[in-house]
Amino acid sequence: MKHWPTWIEINLSDVKHNVRQIKKRIGQDVCLMLVIKANAYGHGSYKIAKAAAEAGVEKFGVASVDEAITLRENGITQPILILGLSLMDAIEDIVKYDVMATVCQIDWAKMLSDEAVRQNKMACINVKVNTGMNRIGIEPEEATMFVKKIQQYPNLFIEGIFTHLATAYSEKEYVNIQFNQFKNVLENLEKEGIYIPFKHCANTGAVINDSYVYLNQVRPGLIGTTPYAALNPRDGMDIRECFQMKSRVVFIRKVKAGQTAGYDKLYKFERDSIIAVVSAGWADGIPRELTNKGNVIIHGIKCPIRGRVMCDTILVDITNIPDEVKPGDEVVIIGRQCNETISCWEWRTLLGGVSSPVTLRTFVSDRVTRRYIE
């Protein structure tokens, strides 16, 4: 049993709701691959995968064979694609655990084929095409010959072909350039009589903004659990934050006007006040930049953080709470209590409009317990 009084509540019903919103967006004829890399962005990969599968997700995308093995060993049977490249030492497990590999190297494809023959299994792969992200993938003009070559290898099945859009969150011109290059690749393969079942390029940004690039499969990630990319009302998607971060009051203190709070005396009280010491700090994931900016919710009332966000604690002004606050009372750091809400989006605004989404993976530390609710 863990005794640290800060925890995360992850609502699996909200995950299912988000999946249904995505499926409503893309329609019945488009396959949904949900990307749950980085431990489902910190939410817990196999727990999220199980809930998402129950809501209709057909496939999953991960970053590595290790992430795929975690899903398999926890009972996830849906097809899993490793979106990144794997090294030679992963080949045996890719075949063993029936995981789809991303391929853009002839010699690596040959080694995968040899291992599949050795294990007497069929290895499914997806071919990655570089259309301008300039990360991994074969060049468009090389794609047809590449596919023809690896089709000759035994025990390999090309299940899909894909590219990645670099600007789907921000602008359409480059999306169109990339998509047209990818369509040319698909058309050239079709002219050669080569059939690959699944074609995909739509990440979260494209799922929201660019329905014309859906093809017959999409692979959103963050909007499975996080509304960061879908908060604009024009998007027409009701995406929910799937977690709440909570802690407890551990101490109550009265301070007089003129006294200061915490390290470096960064806050000076202008009146006699009551502060609650909350057992959560930057070591749990509360950004230090919320010093004298952030709020928490106690007894359904927003209460301001006073002074510096410290390693293990924050000091919160509870003077305006009419009823008595006691040690052990619940504190909502992100989430809902009564009629008040603090969202990741609010954090993002307070942090100066940071471009990166605030996700569990990016801020919550391992000492914070995850609790799953439905």
N, C-alpha and C positions, 0 to 999 in steps of 0.2 A: 504493500500500500504506500502510495506517495503522500507526503504531508505538505508539500509546498502548495500554498493556497491560491495559486493562479492556474487557470485551466482554460482550455478551448472547448466549446461545444460545437460540434459539427452536425448539422441537420441534414440527414440523408433524404428526407422528404423534399427539401429545397433542391437538392441535387437532381432528384427525379423530375421535379417541376422544370428545372432549367433544361434538362434533356428534352422534355416534351415541347418546350418553347422552340428549341433548335429544330426539332423534327417538324414542327408546324411551319417553321420558316423555310426549310429546304424542300418539303414535300415528300410524298411517299415513294417516289421513283429514285431518290438519291440516297445512297448508302452513307450512314453516319459512322465515321471513325472518330472517337473522342480521344484527344491527346491527353494523357495523364502522366507525363514525364515529371521528373523531379518530385517523386512521391505525390503525384497529383497536386503539384504546386504547394506541397506541404500539408494537404488535407488527409493523406493516407491512401495510397494507390489502390490496394485491393478492396478496401471498404467503399471507396468511391466507385471503383469498377463494378462491384457487385450491385450497388444501387443503380448505377447508370444502365447496366445490362437489363435489370428488371424494368427500366423505363423505356427500353427499346434500342439501346446502342448496339450496333452490329459488330464493331471492331474497336480495337484500341491501338493507340500509338504511344511509343515510349522512346527514350533516348538510348538505352543500352540493353544488352542481353541480361544484365543483372536485374534490371527493373522488370523485364519480361519474366524471368524465372520467379521473382517474388509473386507475380500475379498467378503464374501456373501453379506454384506450390500452395497457393491459397484458394485454389479451386476455380480460377477464371479460365473458361474453355474457349472463349471467343477468339477469333484470329487477332494476333498481335503483330504489329509492324515495328521494327526497330528503325527509327527515322534517321539515326546517325549511322556512321560507318563503324564496323567492328574489326578488330584485329584478328590475326590468325588463331590466337589461343581461344577465341570465342566460338569458332566454327563448330566444334563438336557439340557444345551445348545448344547452339542455334538449331541444329538438326534434332538433337535429343528431345528438346522441349517444344518442338513444332512451332517455332517462331519464324516469322517472315523477316528476311534480311533486306536491307537496302543495298543495291549493287550498282557500282559504276566503274569497276576495275575488272578487266578480263581475267587476270591471274587469280584474283580472289574468288571470282565466280567458278573458276575451274577447281580450286581447292574445296569449295562448298559442294560442288558436284561430286567430287571424289569421296568426301565424307558421307554424303547422302547415299552413295552406292555402298559404302562400307557398312552403314547402318541399315541398309535395305529399306530406305524411306524416301519419300519425295520431299524435296526442300522447295518451299514457295519463296519467291523473291519479288521485290519491286525495283524497277529501274529508275534511278534518279537522273533527271535532266537539268542542267544548269542553263537557265534563261536570263540570268542577270543578277541573281543573288550573289554569285561568285563565291560560293562556299564549297559545297561538294556537288558532284554530278558530271555527267558527260556533256560535251558540247552538242547543241542541236544537230549540227551537220554530221556528227559521228553516230547519232542515235540508231539509225536504221542498220548500219553495219554491225554495231555493237550488239543489238538485239539478235540479229541473224547469227552472229558468232555464238552467243551463249545458248541459243536454242539448240545448238548441236550437242551440248553437254547433257549426259544422261541424268535423270533424277532431279532435274531442275524444272520448275514450273513458274513462268512469269505471270504472276497474279495481278500485278499492277504496274503502272508507270506514272511518275509524278514530277512536279517541279514546285518551287516555293516562291511565293510572291513577296517582294521586298517592301512594297509601299501600300499594301491593301488597307492599312489603317488611316492613311493620310492623303493619297492622291491617286487619280485614275490613269494618268497618261502612261506611267511606267507599268502599271498593271496591264494596260492594253498591249504594250510592247511585249511584255513577257508572255501574256496569254496567247498572242498571235504567234509567237515563236513556238510555243508548246503545241498549238493547234496544227502548225505546219509539220511538226514531228509526227503527230498522230495521223495526219493525212498521208504522209509519206509511208508510214507503216501500213496503213490501210491499202495503199496502192500496191504494196508488195504482198498483199494477202496475209498480213500478220495480224492476228487478233489477240489483244490483251484485254482481259475482262474489265479491269477498273482503272479509270483515269482520274487523277485528282490534283488540284492545286490550291483549293480554297481553304485558307486558314481562318482564324476567328474574324479578322478584319474583312476578309472577302465574304464570309458567311453573312456578315451584317450589311456590307455595302455593295456587293457585286454579285448578284444572283446569276448573271450571265456566265460566270466562270465556274459554276458548280460542277459541270460535267456529270458523271454518275457517282461521284463520291466526294465528300468534304471531310476535313479534319480539323475542326475547331478545338481549342484547348481551354483557355482561361474562362470562357463564358460557361463552361460546365459548372464552375464553382464561384465565379467572381464577376460582378456586374461592371467592372471597370470599363470595358470596351463597349458596353451596350446601354449607357445611361442617357444618351441623347433621345428625347422623346420621338424624334423622327424615325428612330430605328424600329419602333413598334415591337420591342421585345421586353417582356417582363422577366428579367434575369435577376435572381436573388443572391445576395451574399449568403453563403451556406454555413457561415460560422459566427460565433460570438466569442469574444475574449472577456473573461471574468476573473475577479480576484475577491479578496476579503479585506475588510477593515481589521487592523490588528491593534490599533491604539488610538485614543482620543486625547487631544491636548488643547488647552485654552491658551491663547496668546494675547498680549496686550498691544494696543496701538503703538507703532514705532518699532516693534520687534521684527526680526527678519526670519526667512525660511531657508533652511538647507545650506548647501555649499555656496561659498562666495557671496552670501547674503543677496541673492539675485531678486528677492521679492521683499518689500517692506510693507507691513500691514498698516493700513490707514485707520483702522478701527479695531476695537477689541473683537477677536474672532475665535472660532472653533475650527480646528483642523483635524482631519482624519489621516492617520498614517496607513497607507495601502501597501500591501505586500506584493508589489510588482514594480519593476524598473526596466532600465535599458538592457539588463541581462536577460530579461524575458522577452524583449522585443519592442518596448515602448520607445520610440525614437527620442533621442536627447533633444532634438530640435523642437519637441513639444514643450520644452521648458517655458513656463509662464504663458503658454498658448493653448494647450490641450484641455479637454474636459473629460470627466467620467460621469456616470449616472449612479446615484445612490438614493434609494427610496423614491425613485421615479423623477428625480430632480437633477438637472445638469449642474455639476460642481466643478469649478476651475482648479487646474493644477497650479499650485503656488511654489515658485522656486524651481530649482534644477530637477530634472528627471535623474534620479540616482540609480546606482547599480541594481539595488534590490527593492527600492521603495519610491513612492511618490507621496507628496503632501498635498492634500485636497481641502479646499475651503468649504466647510459644511455649515457655515453660519446661517445660511438661508433655509436650511431644512427645519421645518417646524417641529417635527417629532424627534425623539431621541435616537441618535445613531450609536450603535454598540459594536464592540469588537465581534467579529464573525459575520457582520452584515455583508450582503453581496454588493459587489462593485462591478458595474458593467463598463469595460474599457472600450470595446467595440461591440455594438449590438443594440438590443432593445430592452427597455424596462418600462413598464406602464406605457405612457404615451410618448416617451422620449426615445430618440435613436441617435447613435453615433455610428457613422459608416466609415469604411475605408476611404470613400470619396471625400469625406470631411477631413480626414487625416491628410489626404493628398493636397487639398486646398491649403490647409494650415502649414504644410511643408513646402509651400511655394509652387504648387502645381508641378511636382516632379513628373517626369515623363514615364517613368516605370510604374507599372501597377503595384499597389500594395497588396501582396498576397501572403498567405501563411508561410510560404517558402522563403520569402524575402525578409521577414522580420521576427517570426516567433522561434524561440530557442527550444532546444530539446528538453530542457527541464520543465517545460510547460506541458502538462498532461492533456492528451486529446480524449474527449468523451464523445461518443456517437449517440445521437438521439434520432428518433423518427417521429 
